[in-house]
Amino acid sequence: MCGIVGYIGDRQAAPVLLDGLEKLEYRGYDSAGVAVADGNGNITIVRAKGRLSSLSEKTDGGKALKGCCGIGHTRWATHGEPSECNAHPHFNDEQTLAAVHNGIIENYTELKQKLLRRGYNFYSQTDTEVATKLVDYYYKKHKDPVKAIANFILRVKGSYALAVLFKELPGRIYAVRKDSPMIVGVCGNDAFIASDVPAILKYTKSVYYTGNAEIVCLSVGTACFFNLDGETIDKSPVEIKWSAEAAEKGGYEHFMLKEMHEQPEVVKDTLAAYLFGSEIKFPNTSLDEEMLGKIGSIVVVACGSAYHAGLAAQYVIENFARLPVRVELASEFRYRAPVAYKNCLVVAISQSGETADTLAALREAKRLGMRTLAIVNVVGSSIAREADDVLYTRAGPEIAVATTKAYSAQLIVGYLLAIKLAAVRGTMTKERKDELVAELLLIPDKIRSILLNKENIQRFASEAANKKNVFFIGRGVDYAVSVEGSLKLKEISYIHSEAYAAGELKHGTISLIEDGTLVLGIMMQRRLLEKTLSNLVETKSRGAFVAALTYEGNDKADPDADVKLVVPPTDDMFAASLAVIPLQLFAYYLSVLKGNDVDKPRNLAKSVTVE
Ligand code: F6R
């Protein structure tokens, strides 16, 4: 959701900015622009609606803009339609200051009125132009960029990452963030700001995380940080473990396909982070046996697929550890006046660690005095930093908008937490624990074998290409993975789909079944096979085209299913890790067949930093 890149150093800025923006394309955008300052501080802005290629064409790949200091932006429209005029950067009236901005300025109407009264003109519909002119106003007043930005912070309500070039201060970029991501990297004479690590990974792996309301000043080879009072803040960089190649397609047609194929390694790496022999430990956290033993209940807060990983974790934790778990959409939790339970652990799950609703839910839980744990992929992200403890997933950079490998890694952390809680609470024998750990270690190879046989799913997808509606049904963990399968299909193939707990069908939904409706039943829960099967048969007798996704060796659905898809057998509680792979592939192949933009589906952004 919007991307910012800023560069200052010895190189020509524009090509570096375009390259960085390309690495942030996954975040979703509809227009783009760059501002470059030449040696005298003269600032040139070029903007274009649509893909980055239009901006690249307009600037001859950046070569047309001379200067070693600049800021760039990809915009995902919030205020005002996607257009060149609304694209960032924006100038002040005299064209002596240019700014880019992510996020939403909530009180922009009020601020705009004030600025209009002070003689400012506005040319776009954006809140960013208001932000730009507000900084300009304070800069003219104080003649000091840090003071100007500090005043901006005090006046503005909402979330933002803001980067500013001042003509009077050539060779510097000023930036600030609040609840919108922004990192800083310095390497030799090069200094960068960016919304996310992949934008600068090929130059440096040494990254500074900026806190809320910390003001950054970048100059050649240095980054200085200031608080609201203009005092300097000491910061140490964090070494990023991701390789630059991890953020490239590596020969795959799409990032999504590549990321699906990375799942065996991602699961292995995530297991390796917390498994020490057959012991599960959570190093560098306060999650020791004493602390875990005190937990009386868990509330999971998350959005989208991360919420679905939470749904699966709910079944597994309750089953293994006999601990009550509730899973809530973060966007609901944050506004519904939740009640704080004694000894309740609030677990926020997020790939990006920047999702606005999840961050707000986490803050609400903290405000209520609840203990918090984050399961997050992006090191140093807001959610990771604000939670009392963090368990990182080891998925590496996820670029495709539709999550695959991060979801798989989140499942694994959920299982490990469930087994550890069970061990601490004495609800599981050591033999059962060892058996489960041994099974977890087999999951990477089992995922690999499903991926090796992906042509079966491709064939099934081509049979389903003309379907208008697809229903996923399942019980228990199979229901949790049904919901994820349905979301994958909707978001990238644009085919209407719903997921239902199989037992719910006859309470209303079965009326939607018509001749040829595709109903995909997930049948991985041994105890519930007959139950789900009879629900599938009910739909078949009403004309549905029925597919069963089950484990090898289970032939119960054979007489009734029109199509059977199989994955290797595993423990019922780990079923989501295997069943999700064919569902991801199914959505992927349908998206490809329909000629959609698989990695950047329409209307979607990777990291949802506005509510
Ligand atoms: C779906 C998807 C989204 C995210 C959701 C939460 O494929 O990617 O539903 O899961 O926006 O994002 P994070 O995990 O970054 O908090």
Boltz pocket constraint, residues with backbone or C-beta under 6 A from the ligand:
constraints:
  - pocket:
      binder: B
      contacts: [[A, 303], [A, 304], [A, 305], [A, 306], [A, 307], [A, 349], [A, 350], [A, 351], [A, 352], [A, 353], [A, 354], [A, 355], [A, 358], [A, 401], [A, 402], [A, 403], [A, 404], [A, 487], [A, 488], [A, 491], [A, 605], [A, 606], [A, 607], [A, 608]]
      max_distance: 6.0
